[in-house]
Every structure is written in structure tokens, then in C-alpha cells.
Amino acid sequence: MKAVPNGLNVTRIGFSVGKRIGKAVVRNRVRRLLREAVRTLNMKSGWDIVFIARKSAADANYHEFRKAIGGLLKRACLLDEDEAIGVRAD
């Protein structure tokens, strides 16, 4: 994950899923799961965030994505305070 403040009132999210992850069907599945996991979390506004998928993402399920993304955002202090209570950073 890479995060940079953007000076706006919104947070923009991007996903990088390269060909090393697998064929198009697998890459699209990973992108859909990442998008849904991010959608369910409340983040601070004013950031540009890019999530970079690794090879192990091809075998991960939704709950693993949500836990991983929540941990990354918590470590970067980008979760709202009420959301940070429910997510553990392992």
C-alpha cells in the first residue's frame, strides 16, 4: 500500500493487480474483492491510496482481504477512530 495526502476533501483509491497474479479472471476477482473490502471501511479523507496486490492474493478470500487492508490502514493511521477499534493490526 502506498498513501500520499492529496489536499482534497475526498480519498481516492487505486488498485494495482499485475499479470503475475494470474490470468484476467483471477486478476478481476482480486480487484473486485479489494474494492469491496475497501468499501466497507471508513477512512480519513484527503488521501490518495494505491493497494498493490501480491501473488498470494490470488488464493485469498474476502475476510483475508478485509483483515489485511484494515491492518494496513490502521498502521498508516488512515482509519477513522470508530473504525480503528474493530480492526486489529497483526
C-alpha positions, 0 to 999 in steps of 0.5 A: 500500500502506498498513501500520499495526502492529496489536499482534497476533501475526498480519498481516492483509491487505486488498485494495482493487480499485475499479470503475475497474479494470474490470468484476467479472471483471477486478476478481476476477482482480486480487484473486485474483492479489494474494492469491496473490502475497501468499501466497507471501511471508513477512512480519513479523507484527503488521501490518495491510496494505491493497494498493490496486490501480491501473488498470494492474493490470488488464493485469498478470500474476502475476510483475508482481504478485509483483515489485511487492508484494515491492518494496513490502514490502521498502521498508516493511521488512515482509519477513522477512530470508530473504525480503528477499534474493530480492526486489529493490526497483526 
